[in-house]
């Protein structure tokens, strides 16, 4: 954890450089000292079937969901949410300057009892 899950309308496909955003988000999360690099992952999901507002072809959407594990205090979560949304909006600015796009972001804290994962990548980064 954390996981960044980005969903976007297919009409944005040629306009987005996901690796730039993901690097910025990963670097920031590590810089907080609260999220280990070995658990961070990001993915983008292109949505072919969607409708924005009245259905105009030029209308777009992008939604970022950040899932984090439990146990961090509200002040840290608020700071992280604010910074992630700022970075996300800054990254989208070249598009929103000229095109119509709905941008949304949500951070979700997962339940400690109902969240499971197995990750052998953590050990690789602990060796450094």
C-alpha positions as CSV (number, residue, x, y, z in Angstrom):
1,X,0.0,0.0,0.0
2,X,-0.7,2.7,-1.2
3,X,-2.3,2.0,-4.5
4,X,-3.2,4.6,-7.1
5,X,-6.0,3.6,-9.4
6,X,-6.6,6.0,-12.3
7,X,-9.7,5.7,-14.5
8,X,-10.0,8.0,-17.5
9,X,-12.1,8.5,-20.6
10,X,-10.6,7.1,-23.8
11,X,-10.7,10.6,-25.4
12,X,-7.8,11.6,-23.2
13,X,-5.6,8.7,-24.2
14,X,-3.2,10.5,-26.5
15,X,-2.9,13.5,-24.1
16,X,-1.7,11.8,-20.9
17,X,1.8,10.9,-19.8
18,X,1.0,8.5,-16.9
19,X,4.6,7.7,-16.0
20,X,5.3,11.3,-15.2
21,X,2.3,11.5,-12.8
22,X,3.1,8.1,-11.2
23,X,6.7,9.1,-10.6
24,X,5.7,12.3,-8.9
25,X,3.1,10.5,-6.7
26,X,5.5,7.7,-5.8
27,X,8.3,10.2,-4.9
28,X,5.9,12.3,-2.8
29,X,4.5,9.3,-0.9
30,X,8.0,8.1,0.0
31,X,9.0,11.6,1.0
32,X,6.3,11.6,3.8
33,X,8.2,8.8,5.6
34,X,4.8,7.1,6.1
35,X,4.6,4.9,3.0
36,X,7.3,2.4,2.0
37,X,8.3,2.4,-1.6
38,X,8.0,-1.4,-1.9
39,X,4.3,-1.2,-1.4
40,X,3.4,1.6,-3.8
41,X,1.8,0.8,-7.1
42,X,-0.1,2.7,-9.7
43,X,-2.2,1.8,-12.7
44,X,-4.3,3.5,-15.3
45,X,-7.5,2.1,-16.6
46,X,-8.9,3.4,-19.9
47,X,-12.7,3.6,-20.1
48,X,-14.1,3.0,-23.5
49,X,-17.7,3.2,-22.4
50,X,-18.6,6.4,-20.6
51,X,-20.8,9.5,-20.8
52,X,-19.9,12.9,-19.4
53,X,-22.7,15.5,-18.9
54,X,-24.8,15.7,-22.0
55,X,-22.6,13.2,-23.9
56,X,-20.5,15.6,-26.1
57,X,-17.6,13.8,-27.6
58,X,-15.1,16.4,-26.4
59,X,-16.1,16.1,-22.7
60,X,-13.7,14.0,-20.7
61,X,-13.2,12.7,-17.2
62,X,-10.4,11.4,-15.0
63,X,-10.7,9.9,-11.6
64,X,-7.9,9.0,-9.2
65,X,-8.5,6.8,-6.2
66,X,-5.7,6.4,-3.6
67,X,-6.1,3.4,-1.4
68,X,-4.0,3.3,1.8
69,X,-3.7,0.9,4.6
70,X,-5.0,1.7,8.1
71,X,-3.2,3.4,11.0
72,X,-2.3,6.9,9.9
73,X,-3.6,9.9,11.7
74,X,-6.1,12.3,10.1
75,X,-3.6,15.2,9.9
76,X,-1.3,13.1,7.8
77,X,-4.1,11.8,5.6
78,X,-5.4,15.3,5.0
79,X,-1.9,16.6,4.1
80,X,-1.4,13.7,1.7
81,X,-4.8,14.1,0.1
82,X,-4.2,17.8,-0.4
83,X,-0.8,17.3,-2.0
84,X,-1.9,14.4,-4.2
85,X,-4.8,16.3,-5.5
86,X,-2.6,19.4,-6.1
87,X,-0.1,17.2,-8.1
88,X,-2.9,15.6,-10.0
89,X,-4.5,18.9,-11.0
90,X,-1.1,20.4,-11.9
91,X,-0.4,17.4,-14.1
92,X,-3.8,17.8,-15.8
93,X,-3.4,21.6,-16.2
94,X,-2.3,21.5,-19.8
95,X,-5.4,19.6,-20.7
96,X,-7.9,21.6,-18.6
97,X,-6.5,24.8,-20.0
98,X,-7.9,24.0,-23.4
99,X,-10.3,21.1,-23.0
100,X,-13.4,20.2,-20.9
101,X,-12.6,17.6,-18.3
102,X,-14.0,16.5,-15.0
103,X,-11.3,15.7,-12.4
104,X,-12.0,13.8,-9.2
105,X,-9.9,12.3,-6.5
106,X,-10.7,10.2,-3.4
107,X,-8.5,8.7,-0.8
108,X,-9.8,5.5,0.8
109,X,-8.5,3.9,4.0
110,X,-8.9,0.1,3.8
111,X,-10.3,-1.9,6.7
112,X,-7.5,-3.6,8.7
113,X,-9.5,-6.8,9.1
114,X,-10.7,-7.1,5.5
115,X,-7.6,-6.1,3.6
116,X,-5.1,-8.8,2.7
117,X,-1.9,-8.7,0.7
118,X,1.4,-10.6,0.2
119,X,4.4,-8.6,-1.1
120,X,7.9,-9.9,-1.4
121,X,9.1,-6.6,-2.9
122,X,9.3,-4.9,0.5
123,X,12.4,-7.0,1.5
124,X,14.2,-5.8,-1.6
125,X,14.0,-2.1,-0.5
126,X,14.8,-2.9,3.1
127,X,18.2,-4.2,2.1
128,X,19.3,-0.8,0.8
